[in-house]
Amino acid sequence: MCENAIVQTEFLWAFEAQRPAIRANWEHLLRIERINSPLANPDTLVHLLDLTLNELFQGLRAGLPRRHSGRVQEAHCPCGRNPLLAYFAAGRQALREALVVAQAATSTLSADDRDEALARLDQVFGQIARREIESFCAICQFRQAAELTAEPVHHHAHA
């Protein structure tokens, strides 16, 4: 095992050790988010936390290659009522806070390792968030009305 892999494994253990704190902070942040629909009730959404964290840590452990773009494109919700918007916004904040704590506990991480850890977290979490948000939007009764009233985006060619 190369030295970088050992450092990454040490970091992942430190990050996964933060799981109870991540879950508690995510729930706290979720409860202070503005509720944009009845389905966004934090008492309902907290039941997704463990499933999302399981999938996140599984994805991080899998060590899939990072996309060249560096960031996963954000999911788009035409009506803005998707309850998962607040759920994943709170999760992103809780995860990034825990990432800083885990990085501080892993003194052998280089600046490049820290950047890569953030990029991987953003990639894996972004893929989960996008999939879930877009799945919910696909069945939303407000989607068609929101798309009809949305202003068209015009792209202008630059000379």
DSSP file (Angstrom, degrees, kcal/mol; ACC not computed):
  #  RESIDUE AA STRUCTURE BP1 BP2  ACC     N-H-->O    O-->H-N    N-H-->O    O-->H-N    TCO  KAPPA ALPHA  PHI   PSI    X-CA   Y-CA   Z-CA
    1    1 A M              0   0    0      0, 0.0     2,-0.0     0, 0.0     5,-0.0   0.000 360.0 360.0 360.0 130.0    0.0    0.0    0.0
    2    2 A C     >  -     0   0    0      1,-0.1     4,-1.9     4,-0.0     3,-0.3  -0.327 360.0-109.9 -75.9 161.0    1.5    3.4   -1.0
    3    3 A E  H  > S+     0   0    0      1,-0.2     4,-2.4     2,-0.2     5,-0.2   0.875 117.7  54.2 -58.1 -40.9    1.9    6.1    1.5
    4    4 A N  H  > S+     0   0    0      1,-0.2     4,-2.7     2,-0.2    -1,-0.2   0.891 107.1  51.3 -62.2 -39.9   -0.9    8.3    0.0
    5    5 A A  H  > S+     0   0    0     -3,-0.3     4,-2.4     2,-0.2    -1,-0.2   0.883 109.4  50.5 -64.6 -37.9   -3.3    5.4    0.3
    6    6 A I  H  X S+     0   0    0     -4,-1.9     4,-2.6     2,-0.2    -2,-0.2   0.923 111.5  47.8 -64.6 -44.2   -2.4    5.0    4.0
    7    7 A V  H  X S+     0   0    0     -4,-2.4     4,-2.5     2,-0.2    -2,-0.2   0.920 112.5  49.0 -61.9 -44.4   -2.9    8.7    4.6
    8    8 A Q  H  X S+     0   0    0     -4,-2.7     4,-2.7     2,-0.2    -2,-0.2   0.892 111.8  48.9 -64.1 -39.4   -6.3    8.6    2.7
    9    9 A T  H  X S+     0   0    0     -4,-2.4     4,-2.3     2,-0.2    -2,-0.2   0.917 111.2  49.8 -65.4 -43.2   -7.4    5.5    4.8
   10   10 A E  H  X S+     0   0    0     -4,-2.6     4,-2.0     1,-0.2    -2,-0.2   0.911 112.7  47.9 -60.2 -42.7   -6.4    7.2    8.0
   11   11 A F  H  X S+     0   0    0     -4,-2.5     4,-2.7     2,-0.2    -2,-0.2   0.930 109.2  52.3 -64.5 -45.6   -8.3   10.3    7.0
   12   12 A L  H  X S+     0   0    0     -4,-2.7     4,-3.1     1,-0.2     5,-0.2   0.895 109.0  50.8 -60.4 -40.1  -11.4    8.3    6.0
   13   13 A W  H  X S+     0   0    0     -4,-2.3     4,-2.0     2,-0.2    -1,-0.2   0.927 111.3  48.3 -61.1 -43.9  -11.4    6.6    9.4
   14   14 A A  H  < S+     0   0    0     -4,-2.0     4,-0.5     2,-0.2    -2,-0.2   0.890 113.9  47.2 -63.4 -38.6  -11.2   10.0   11.1
   15   15 A F  H >< S+     0   0    0     -4,-2.7     3,-1.2     1,-0.2    -2,-0.2   0.927 111.7  48.9 -70.0 -44.6  -14.0   11.3    8.9
   16   16 A E  H >< S+     0   0    0     -4,-3.1     3,-1.8     1,-0.3    -1,-0.2   0.818 101.9  64.0 -65.5 -29.0  -16.2    8.2    9.6
   17   17 A A  T 3< S+     0   0    0     -4,-2.0    -1,-0.3     1,-0.3     4,-0.3   0.734  95.7  61.1 -64.1 -20.5  -15.6    8.6   13.3
   18   18 A Q  T <> S+     0   0    0     -3,-1.2     4,-2.9    -4,-0.5     3,-0.5   0.477  73.4 106.6 -81.4  -3.3  -17.4   12.0   13.0
   19   19 A R  H <> S+     0   0    0     -3,-1.8     4,-2.9     1,-0.3     5,-0.2   0.861  76.5  48.3 -50.8 -48.6  -20.6   10.2   11.8
   20   20 A P  H  > S+     0   0    0      0, 0.0     4,-2.3     0, 0.0    -1,-0.3   0.914 115.8  45.6 -60.0 -39.4  -22.6   10.7   15.1
   21   21 A A  H  > S+     0   0    0     -3,-0.5     4,-2.7    -4,-0.3     5,-0.2   0.884 112.0  51.8 -69.0 -37.9  -21.6   14.4   15.1
   22   22 A I  H  X S+     0   0    0     -4,-2.9     4,-3.1     2,-0.2     5,-0.2   0.948 111.4  47.0 -61.2 -48.1  -22.4   14.7   11.4
   23   23 A R  H  X S+     0   0    0     -4,-2.9     4,-2.5    -5,-0.2    -2,-0.2   0.928 114.2  46.4 -61.3 -46.0  -25.8   13.2   12.0
   24   24 A A  H  X S+     0   0    0     -4,-2.3     4,-2.3    -5,-0.2    -1,-0.2   0.919 116.0  45.0 -64.0 -43.7  -26.6   15.4   15.0
   25   25 A N  H  X S+     0   0    0     -4,-2.7     4,-3.1     2,-0.2     5,-0.2   0.906 111.8  52.5 -67.4 -41.3  -25.4   18.6   13.3
   26   26 A W  H  X S+     0   0    0     -4,-3.1     4,-2.5    -5,-0.2    -2,-0.2   0.924 111.4  46.9 -60.0 -45.0  -27.3   17.7   10.0
   27   27 A E  H  X S+     0   0    0     -4,-2.5     4,-2.1    -5,-0.2    -1,-0.2   0.927 112.6  49.7 -63.1 -43.9  -30.5   17.2   12.0
   28   28 A H  H  X S+     0   0    0     -4,-2.3     4,-0.9     1,-0.2    -2,-0.2   0.947 113.4  45.5 -59.2 -49.3  -29.9   20.5   13.9
   29   29 A L  H >X S+     0   0    0     -4,-3.1     4,-0.7     1,-0.2     3,-0.5   0.875 111.1  53.8 -63.4 -37.2  -29.3   22.4   10.7
   30   30 A L  H >< S+     0   0    0     -4,-2.5     3,-0.7    -5,-0.2    -1,-0.2   0.879 105.0  54.4 -63.6 -38.1  -32.3   20.8    9.0
   31   31 A R  H 3< S+     0   0    0     -4,-2.1    -1,-0.2     1,-0.2    -2,-0.2   0.706 109.6  46.9 -72.5 -18.2  -34.5   21.9   11.9
   32   32 A I  H << S+     0   0    0     -4,-0.9    -1,-0.2    -3,-0.5    -2,-0.2   0.492  90.1 105.1-100.3  -3.2  -33.5   25.5   11.5
   33   33 A E  S << S-     0   0    0     -3,-0.7     2,-0.3    -4,-0.7    53,-0.0  -0.403  85.3 -98.9 -69.7 151.8  -33.9   25.5    7.7
   34   34 A R        -     0   0    0     -2,-0.1     2,-0.6     1,-0.1    -1,-0.1  -0.563  35.7-126.5 -69.6 132.7  -37.0   27.3    6.3
   35   35 A I        -     0   0    0     -2,-0.3     6,-0.1     1,-0.1    -1,-0.1  -0.748  27.1-177.6 -85.6 118.9  -39.7   24.8    5.5
   36   36 A N        +     0   0    0     -2,-0.6    -1,-0.1     1,-0.2     3,-0.0   0.500  66.6   5.7 -98.2  -4.9  -40.8   25.3    1.9
   37   37 A S  S >  S-     0   0    0     46,-0.1     3,-1.7     1,-0.1    -1,-0.2  -0.967  80.1 -99.2-164.7 162.5  -43.5   22.6    1.8
   38   38 A P  G >  S+     0   0    0      0, 0.0     3,-1.1     0, 0.0    -1,-0.1   0.816 121.2  60.0 -58.8 -29.3  -45.3   20.2    4.2
   39   39 A L  G 3  S+     0   0    0      1,-0.3     6,-0.1    42,-0.1    43,-0.0   0.645  91.1  70.3 -73.4 -12.7  -43.1   17.4    2.9
   40   40 A A  G <   +     0   0    0     -3,-1.7    -1,-0.3    41,-0.1    -4,-0.1   0.257  65.6 137.6 -87.5  13.3  -40.0   19.4    4.2
   41   41 A N    X>  -     0   0    0     -3,-1.1     4,-2.1     1,-0.2     3,-1.7  -0.432  55.6-139.0 -60.4 122.6  -41.0   18.8    7.8
   42   42 A P  H 3> S+     0   0    0      0, 0.0     4,-2.3     0, 0.0     5,-0.2   0.814 100.6  64.7 -56.1 -31.6  -37.7   17.9    9.6
   43   43 A D  H 34 S+     0   0    0      1,-0.2     4,-0.2     2,-0.2    -2,-0.1   0.800 109.8  39.4 -63.1 -26.5  -39.5   15.2   11.6
   44   44 A T  H X4 S+     0   0    0     -3,-1.7     3,-1.1     2,-0.1    -1,-0.2   0.883 115.1  50.4 -84.4 -45.2  -40.0   13.4    8.3
   45   45 A L  H >< S+     0   0    0     -4,-2.1     3,-2.2     1,-0.2     4,-0.4   0.773  93.6  72.0 -70.0 -27.5  -36.7   14.1    6.6
   46   46 A V  G >< S+     0   0    0     -4,-2.3     3,-1.0     1,-0.3     4,-0.5   0.757  85.4  69.6 -61.7 -21.0  -34.5   12.9    9.6
   47   47 A H  G <  S+     0   0    0     -3,-1.1     4,-0.4     1,-0.2    -1,-0.3   0.659  94.5  56.2 -70.4 -13.6  -35.5    9.4    8.7
   48   48 A L  G <> S+     0   0    0     -3,-2.2     4,-2.6    -4,-0.2     5,-0.2   0.621  83.9  87.5 -88.0 -14.9  -33.4    9.7    5.6
   49   49 A L  H <> S+     0   0    0     -3,-1.0     4,-2.8    -4,-0.4     5,-0.2   0.909  88.2  44.3 -56.2 -51.9  -30.2   10.7    7.4
   50   50 A D  H  > S+     0   0    0     -4,-0.5     4,-2.5     1,-0.2    -1,-0.2   0.895 114.4  49.9 -64.6 -39.5  -28.8    7.2    8.1
   51   51 A L  H  > S+     0   0    0     -4,-0.4     4,-2.2     2,-0.2    -1,-0.2   0.924 113.5  46.1 -63.6 -43.5  -29.5    5.9    4.6
   52   52 A T  H  X S+     0   0    0     -4,-2.6     4,-2.6     2,-0.2    -2,-0.2   0.917 113.3  48.6 -66.4 -42.6  -27.8    8.9    3.0
   53   53 A L  H  X S+     0   0    0     -4,-2.8     4,-2.7    -5,-0.2     5,-0.3   0.897 109.6  53.1 -64.7 -39.6  -24.8    8.7    5.3
   54   54 A N  H  X S+     0   0    0     -4,-2.5     4,-2.1    -5,-0.2    -2,-0.2   0.944 112.6  44.2 -58.1 -47.7  -24.5    4.9    4.6
   55   55 A E  H  X S+     0   0    0     -4,-2.2     4,-2.3     2,-0.2    -2,-0.2   0.889 113.0  52.1 -66.3 -39.2  -24.5    5.7    0.8
   56   56 A L  H  X S+     0   0    0     -4,-2.6     4,-2.4     2,-0.2    -2,-0.2   0.956 112.2  43.4 -61.7 -51.8  -22.1    8.6    1.2
   57   57 A F  H  X S+     0   0    0     -4,-2.7     4,-2.4     1,-0.2    -1,-0.2   0.858 112.6  53.6 -66.7 -34.1  -19.5    6.6    3.2
   58   58 A Q  H  X S+     0   0    0     -4,-2.1     4,-1.7    -5,-0.3    -1,-0.2   0.928 110.6  47.5 -62.7 -44.1  -19.9    3.6    0.9
   59   59 A G  H  X>S+     0   0    0     -4,-2.3     4,-0.7     2,-0.2     5,-0.7   0.881 112.0  49.3 -64.6 -39.2  -19.2    5.9   -2.0
   60   60 A L  H ><5S+     0   0    0     -4,-2.4     3,-0.6     1,-0.2    -1,-0.2   0.897 111.5  48.9 -67.2 -39.9  -16.2    7.5   -0.3
   61   61 A R  H 3<5S+     0   0    0     -4,-2.4    -1,-0.2     1,-0.2    -2,-0.2   0.819 100.7  65.6 -68.2 -30.2  -14.7    4.1    0.5
   62   62 A A  H 3<5S-     0   0    0     -4,-1.7    -1,-0.2    -5,-0.2    -2,-0.2   0.778  92.4-148.6 -64.8 -25.8  -15.2    2.9   -3.1
   63   63 A G  T <<5 -     0   0    0     -4,-0.7    -3,-0.1    -3,-0.6     3,-0.1   0.861  21.9-174.6  62.7  37.2  -12.6    5.4   -4.1
   64   64 A L      < -     0   0    0     -5,-0.7    -1,-0.1     1,-0.1    60,-0.1  -0.312  35.0 -91.6 -62.8 148.1  -14.2    6.1   -7.5
   65   65 A P        -     0   0    0      0, 0.0     2,-0.2     0, 0.0    -1,-0.1  -0.303  43.6-112.1 -63.6 145.1  -12.2    8.4   -9.8
   66   66 A R        -     0   0    0      1,-0.1     2,-0.1    -3,-0.1    54,-0.1  -0.475  31.3-107.1 -76.2 145.6  -13.0   12.0   -9.6
   67   67 A R    >   -     0   0    0     -2,-0.2     3,-0.9     1,-0.1    -1,-0.1  -0.401  23.4-124.0 -67.6 150.1  -14.7   13.7  -12.6
   68   68 A H  T 3  S+     0   0    0      1,-0.2    -1,-0.1     2,-0.1    -2,-0.1   0.823 108.6  62.9 -66.2 -30.9  -12.4   16.1  -14.5
   69   69 A S  T 3  S-     0   0    0      1,-0.1    -1,-0.2     2,-0.1     3,-0.0   0.741  96.4-141.7 -68.5 -21.3  -14.9   19.0  -14.0
   70   70 A G  S <  S+     0   0    0     -3,-0.9     2,-0.4     1,-0.0    -1,-0.1   0.037  72.7  64.4  87.6 -30.1  -14.3   18.7  -10.3
   71   71 A R  S    S-     0   0    0     -5,-0.1     2,-0.4    51,-0.0    52,-0.1  -0.976  76.7-128.0-131.6 143.0  -17.9   19.5   -9.4
   72   72 A V        -     0   0    0     -2,-0.4     2,-0.1    50,-0.2     3,-0.1  -0.715  42.2-103.6 -83.4 136.1  -21.2   17.7  -10.0
   73   73 A Q        -     0   0    0     -2,-0.4    -1,-0.1     1,-0.1    57,-0.1  -0.378  41.2-110.0 -61.9 134.5  -23.8   19.9  -11.6
   74   74 A E        -     0   0    0      1,-0.1     2,-0.1    -2,-0.1    -1,-0.1  -0.324  32.8-107.0 -65.3 146.5  -26.3   21.0   -9.0
   75   75 A A        -     0   0    0     51,-0.1     2,-0.5    -3,-0.1    -1,-0.1  -0.447  31.2-136.6 -70.8 147.8  -29.9   19.6   -9.3
   76   76 A H        -     0   0    0     -2,-0.1    61,-0.1    54,-0.1    -1,-0.0  -0.926  16.0-170.1-111.7 131.1  -32.5   22.0  -10.6
   77   77 A C        -     0   0    0     -2,-0.5     3,-0.3     1,-0.1    57,-0.0  -0.944   7.9-161.1-118.6 106.7  -35.9   22.3   -9.1
   78   78 A P  S    S+     0   0    0      0, 0.0    -1,-0.1     0, 0.0    65,-0.0   0.832  90.1  35.9 -58.6 -35.7  -38.2   24.5  -11.2
   79   79 A C  S    S-     0   0    0     58,-0.0    64,-0.0    68,-0.0    -2,-0.0   0.679  95.3-135.3 -95.4 -16.8  -40.8   25.2   -8.5
   80   80 A G  S    S+     0   0    0     -3,-0.3     5,-0.0     1,-0.1    -3,-0.0   0.569  76.6 107.9  76.3   8.5  -38.4   25.4   -5.5
   81   81 A R        +     0   0    0      4,-0.0   -42,-0.1     3,-0.0   -41,-0.1   0.438  35.8 126.4 -97.7  -0.2  -40.8   23.2   -3.4
   82   82 A N    >   -     0   0    0      1,-0.2     3,-1.6     2,-0.1     4,-0.5  -0.419  53.2-149.7 -63.2 120.7  -38.6   20.1   -3.3
   83   83 A P  T 3> S+     0   0    0      0, 0.0     4,-1.2     0, 0.0     3,-0.3   0.711  92.3  67.1 -66.5 -18.2  -38.2   19.2    0.4
   84   84 A L  H 3> S+     0   0    0      1,-0.2     4,-2.6     2,-0.2     5,-0.3   0.632  82.4  75.0 -78.9 -12.4  -34.8   17.7   -0.4
   85   85 A L  H <> S+     0   0    0     -3,-1.6     4,-1.8     2,-0.2    -1,-0.2   0.958 103.9  37.0 -60.8 -50.4  -33.3   21.0   -1.3
   86   86 A A  H  > S+     0   0    0     -4,-0.5     4,-2.5    -3,-0.3     5,-0.2   0.876 115.0  57.3 -68.5 -38.0  -33.2   22.0    2.4
   87   87 A Y  H  X S+     0   0    0     -4,-1.2     4,-1.9     1,-0.2    -2,-0.2   0.942 112.7  38.3 -58.7 -50.1  -32.2   18.5    3.4
   88   88 A F  H  X S+     0   0    0     -4,-2.6     4,-2.5     2,-0.2    -1,-0.2   0.800 112.7  56.7 -76.9 -27.8  -29.2   18.4    1.2
   89   89 A A  H  X S+     0   0    0     -4,-1.8     4,-1.8    -5,-0.3    -2,-0.2   0.932 110.9  44.7 -64.9 -44.4  -28.2   22.0    1.9
   90   90 A A  H  X S+     0   0    0     -4,-2.5     4,-2.4     1,-0.2    -2,-0.2   0.901 113.6  51.2 -64.8 -40.6  -28.1   21.2    5.6
   91   91 A G  H  X S+     0   0    0     -4,-1.9     4,-2.7    -5,-0.2     5,-0.2   0.907 106.1  53.6 -63.4 -42.9  -26.2   17.9    4.9
   92   92 A R  H  X S+     0   0    0     -4,-2.5     4,-2.2     1,-0.2    -1,-0.2   0.916 111.4  46.5 -59.3 -43.0  -23.6   19.7    2.8
   93   93 A Q  H  X S+     0   0    0     -4,-1.8     4,-2.2     2,-0.2    -2,-0.2   0.936 113.1  48.1 -65.7 -45.9  -22.9   22.1    5.6
   94   94 A A  H  X S+     0   0    0     -4,-2.4     4,-2.0     1,-0.2    -2,-0.2   0.896 113.1  48.8 -62.0 -40.6  -22.7   19.4    8.3
   95   95 A L  H  X S+     0   0    0     -4,-2.7     4,-2.2     2,-0.2    -1,-0.2   0.900 110.2  49.9 -68.2 -40.6  -20.4   17.3    6.2
   96   96 A R  H  X S+     0   0    0     -4,-2.2     4,-1.7    -5,-0.2    -1,-0.2   0.887 109.8  51.2 -67.0 -37.1  -18.0   20.1    5.4
   97   97 A E  H  X S+     0   0    0     -4,-2.2     4,-1.5     1,-0.2    -1,-0.2   0.923 112.3  46.6 -63.7 -42.6  -17.8   21.1    9.0
   98   98 A A  H  X S+     0   0    0     -4,-2.0     4,-2.7     1,-0.2    -2,-0.2   0.837 106.5  59.4 -68.2 -32.5  -17.0   17.4    9.9
   99   99 A L  H  X S+     0   0    0     -4,-2.2     4,-2.6     1,-0.2    -1,-0.2   0.910 103.9  50.5 -61.1 -42.3  -14.4   17.3    7.1
  100  100 A V  H  X S+     0   0    0     -4,-1.7     4,-2.1     2,-0.2    -1,-0.2   0.911 111.2  48.5 -62.8 -42.6  -12.5   20.2    8.7
  101  101 A V  H  X S+     0   0    0     -4,-1.5     4,-1.5     2,-0.2    -2,-0.2   0.924 113.1  47.3 -63.5 -44.7  -12.5   18.3   12.0
  102  102 A A  H  X S+     0   0    0     -4,-2.7     4,-0.7     1,-0.2    -2,-0.2   0.887 111.0  51.6 -65.5 -38.6  -11.3   15.1   10.4
  103  103 A Q  H >< S+     0   0    0     -4,-2.6     3,-0.7     1,-0.2     6,-0.3   0.890 108.1  51.5 -65.5 -38.0   -8.6   16.9    8.5
  104  104 A A  H 3< S+     0   0    0     -4,-2.1    -1,-0.2     1,-0.2    -2,-0.2   0.834 108.6  52.2 -66.0 -31.6   -7.3   18.5   11.6
  105  105 A A  H 3< S+     0   0    0     -4,-1.5     2,-0.7     1,-0.2    -1,-0.2   0.595 101.8  64.9 -79.6 -11.1   -7.2   15.1   13.3
  106  106 A T    X<  +     0   0    0     -3,-0.7     3,-1.7    -4,-0.7    -1,-0.2  -0.763  62.6 175.3-114.2  83.3   -5.1   13.8   10.4
  107  107 A S  T 3  S+     0   0    0     -2,-0.7    -1,-0.1     1,-0.3    -2,-0.1   0.659  71.2  67.7 -66.8 -16.7   -1.9   15.7   10.6
  108  108 A T  T 3  S+     0   0    0     -3,-0.1     2,-0.3  -101,-0.1    -1,-0.3   0.494  73.3 113.1 -84.0  -1.6   -0.2   13.8    7.8
  109  109 A L    <   -     0   0    0     -3,-1.7     2,-0.1    -6,-0.3  -105,-0.0  -0.527  58.3-145.4 -72.5 131.7   -2.6   15.2    5.1
  110  110 A S     >  -     0   0    0     -2,-0.3     4,-2.4     1,-0.1     5,-0.2  -0.392  31.0-101.2 -83.6 171.0   -0.9   17.5    2.6
  111  111 A A  H  > S+     0   0    0      1,-0.2     4,-2.4     2,-0.2     5,-0.2   0.898 126.9  51.5 -59.7 -40.1   -2.7   20.5    1.1
  112  112 A D  H  > S+     0   0    0      2,-0.2     4,-2.6     1,-0.2    -1,-0.2   0.893 108.2  51.6 -64.4 -39.8   -3.3   18.5   -2.0
  113  113 A D  H  > S+     0   0    0      2,-0.2     4,-2.4     1,-0.2    -2,-0.2   0.908 110.3  48.9 -62.4 -42.0   -4.8   15.6    0.1
  114  114 A R  H  X S+     0   0    0     -4,-2.4     4,-2.1     2,-0.2    -2,-0.2   0.917 112.2  47.9 -64.6 -43.0   -7.2   18.1    1.8
  115  115 A D  H  X S+     0   0    0     -4,-2.4     4,-2.4     1,-0.2    -2,-0.2   0.912 112.5  49.2 -62.6 -42.5   -8.3   19.5   -1.5
  116  116 A E  H  X S+     0   0    0     -4,-2.6     4,-2.7     2,-0.2     5,-0.2   0.887 108.5  53.4 -65.3 -39.3   -8.8   16.0   -2.9
  117  117 A A  H  X S+     0   0    0     -4,-2.4     4,-2.5     2,-0.2    -1,-0.2   0.919 111.1  45.9 -62.6 -43.7  -10.8   15.0    0.1
  118  118 A L  H  X S+     0   0    0     -4,-2.1     4,-2.8     2,-0.2    -2,-0.2   0.919 112.9  50.3 -64.6 -43.1  -13.1   18.0   -0.3
  119  119 A A  H  X S+     0   0    0     -4,-2.4     4,-2.3     2,-0.2    -2,-0.2   0.910 112.2  47.0 -62.4 -42.3  -13.5   17.4   -4.0
  120  120 A R  H  X S+     0   0    0     -4,-2.7     4,-2.9     2,-0.2     5,-0.3   0.915 112.4  49.8 -65.5 -43.3  -14.3   13.7   -3.4
  121  121 A L  H  X S+     0   0    0     -4,-2.5     4,-2.7    -5,-0.2     5,-0.4   0.947 112.8  46.9 -59.5 -48.1  -16.9   14.6   -0.7
  122  122 A D  H  X S+     0   0    0     -4,-2.8     4,-2.3     1,-0.2    -2,-0.2   0.886 114.1  48.8 -61.2 -39.0  -18.5   17.2   -3.0
  123  123 A Q  H  X S+     0   0    0     -4,-2.3     4,-2.3    -5,-0.2    -2,-0.2   0.967 116.2  39.6 -66.9 -52.7  -18.5   14.7   -5.9
  124  124 A V  H  X S+     0   0    0     -4,-2.9     4,-1.9     2,-0.2    -2,-0.2   0.940 121.1  43.5 -64.6 -47.2  -20.1   11.8   -4.0
  125  125 A F  H  X S+     0   0    0     -4,-2.7     4,-2.9    -5,-0.3     5,-0.2   0.912 113.1  53.1 -65.3 -41.6  -22.5   13.9   -2.0
  126  126 A G  H  X S+     0   0    0     -4,-2.3     4,-2.8    -5,-0.4     5,-0.2   0.879 107.4  51.3 -61.5 -39.1  -23.4   15.9   -5.1
  127  127 A Q  H  X S+     0   0    0     -4,-2.3     4,-2.2     2,-0.2    -1,-0.2   0.915 112.7  45.7 -64.9 -42.1  -24.2   12.8   -7.1
  128  128 A I  H  X S+     0   0    0     -4,-1.9     4,-2.5     2,-0.2     5,-0.2   0.952 115.2  46.9 -64.2 -49.1  -26.5   11.5   -4.3
  129  129 A A  H  X S+     0   0    0     -4,-2.9     4,-3.0     1,-0.2     5,-0.3   0.930 112.8  48.5 -60.5 -47.7  -28.2   14.9   -3.9
  130  130 A R  H  X S+     0   0    0     -4,-2.8     4,-2.7    -5,-0.2     5,-0.3   0.934 112.4  48.4 -60.2 -47.0  -28.7   15.4   -7.6
  131  131 A R  H  X S+     0   0    0     -4,-2.2     4,-2.0    -5,-0.2    -1,-0.2   0.937 116.3  42.6 -59.0 -47.6  -30.2   11.9   -8.1
  132  132 A E  H  X S+     0   0    0     -4,-2.5     4,-2.2     2,-0.2    -2,-0.2   0.914 115.8  47.2 -69.0 -43.0  -32.6   12.2   -5.2
  133  133 A I  H  X S+     0   0    0     -4,-3.0     4,-2.5    -5,-0.2    -2,-0.2   0.935 114.8  46.3 -64.1 -46.1  -33.7   15.8   -5.9
  134  134 A E  H  X S+     0   0    0     -4,-2.7     4,-1.7    -5,-0.3    -1,-0.2   0.850 110.2  54.2 -67.8 -33.0  -34.3   15.1   -9.6
  135  135 A S  H  X S+     0   0    0     -4,-2.0     4,-0.6    -5,-0.3    -1,-0.2   0.924 111.2  45.2 -64.0 -43.7  -36.2   11.9   -8.7
  136  136 A F  H >< S+     0   0    0     -4,-2.2     3,-1.3     1,-0.2     4,-0.3   0.921 111.4  52.7 -65.4 -43.1  -38.5   13.8   -6.5
  137  137 A C  H >< S+     0   0    0     -4,-2.5     3,-1.2     1,-0.3    -1,-0.2   0.825  97.4  67.3 -61.6 -31.5  -38.9   16.6   -9.1
  138  138 A A  H 3< S+     0   0    0     -4,-1.7    -1,-0.3     1,-0.3    -2,-0.2   0.763 109.1  36.2 -62.8 -24.6  -39.9   14.0  -11.7
  139  139 A I  T << S+     0   0    0     -3,-1.3    -1,-0.3    -4,-0.6     2,-0.2   0.337  88.0 126.3-108.2   5.9  -43.1   13.3   -9.8
  140  140 A C    X   -     0   0    0     -3,-1.2     3,-0.7    -4,-0.3     4,-0.4  -0.450  52.9-149.6 -71.5 132.1  -43.8   16.8   -8.6
  141  141 A Q  T 3  S+     0   0    0      1,-0.2     4,-0.3    -2,-0.2    -1,-0.1   0.656  96.9  53.7 -73.7 -15.6  -47.3   18.1   -9.5
  142  142 A F  T 3> S+     0   0    0      1,-0.1     4,-2.5     2,-0.1     5,-0.2   0.543  83.6  89.9 -93.5  -8.9  -46.0   21.7   -9.7
  143  143 A R  H <> S+     0   0    0     -3,-0.7     4,-2.4     1,-0.2     5,-0.2   0.919  86.9  45.4 -57.7 -51.5  -43.1   21.0  -12.2
  144  144 A Q  H  > S+     0   0    0     -4,-0.4     4,-1.9     1,-0.2    -1,-0.2   0.914 114.6  48.0 -63.3 -43.3  -45.1   21.6  -15.4
  145  145 A A  H  > S+     0   0    0     -4,-0.3     4,-1.6     1,-0.2    -1,-0.2   0.901 112.5  49.6 -63.8 -40.1  -46.6   24.8  -14.1
  146  146 A A  H  X S+     0   0    0     -4,-2.5     4,-1.0     1,-0.2    -2,-0.2   0.883 110.8  49.7 -66.6 -38.3  -43.3   26.1  -12.9
  147  147 A E  H  < S+     0   0    0     -4,-2.4    -1,-0.2    -5,-0.2    -2,-0.2   0.851 109.3  52.2 -69.4 -33.3  -41.6   25.3  -16.2
  148  148 A L  H  < S+     0   0    0     -4,-1.9    -1,-0.2     1,-0.2    -2,-0.2   0.832 114.4  41.5 -71.2 -32.0  -44.4   27.1  -18.1
  149  149 A T  H  < S+     0   0    0     -4,-1.6    -1,-0.2    -5,-0.1    -2,-0.2   0.572  90.9 107.9 -92.3  -9.6  -44.0   30.3  -16.1
  150  150 A A  S  < S-     0   0    0     -4,-1.0     3,-0.0    -5,-0.1    -3,-0.0  -0.404  77.9-111.2 -69.7 143.8  -40.2   30.3  -16.0
  151  151 A E        -     0   0    0     -2,-0.1    -1,-0.1     1,-0.1    -2,-0.1  -0.550  36.9-110.6 -73.3 136.7  -38.5   32.9  -18.1
  152  152 A P        -     0   0    0      0, 0.0     2,-0.6     0, 0.0    -1,-0.1  -0.378  25.5-125.9 -68.1 147.0  -36.6   31.4  -21.0
  153  153 A V        -     0   0    0     -2,-0.1     2,-0.5    -3,-0.0    -3,-0.0  -0.832  23.3-157.8 -94.6 125.8  -32.9   31.5  -20.9
  154  154 A H        -     0   0    0     -2,-0.6     2,-0.5     2,-0.0     0, 0.0  -0.902   2.1-155.9-107.3 129.9  -31.3   33.1  -23.9
  155  155 A H        -     0   0    0     -2,-0.5     2,-0.4     2,-0.0    -2,-0.0  -0.911  10.3-158.0-103.7 125.8  -27.7   32.4  -24.9
  156  156 A H        -     0   0    0     -2,-0.5     2,-0.3     0, 0.0    -2,-0.0  -0.870  16.2-124.8-107.0 136.2  -26.1   35.0  -27.0
  157  157 A A        -     0   0    0     -2,-0.4     2,-0.5     2,-0.0    -2,-0.0  -0.580  22.5-137.4 -75.8 137.7  -23.1   34.3  -29.2
  158  158 A H              0   0    0     -2,-0.3    -1,-0.0     1,-0.1     0, 0.0  -0.834 360.0 360.0 -97.5 133.0  -20.1   36.6  -28.5
  159  159 A A              0   0    0     -2,-0.5    -1,-0.1     0, 0.0    -2,-0.0   0.455 360.0 360.0 -86.5 360.0  -18.2   37.9  -31.5
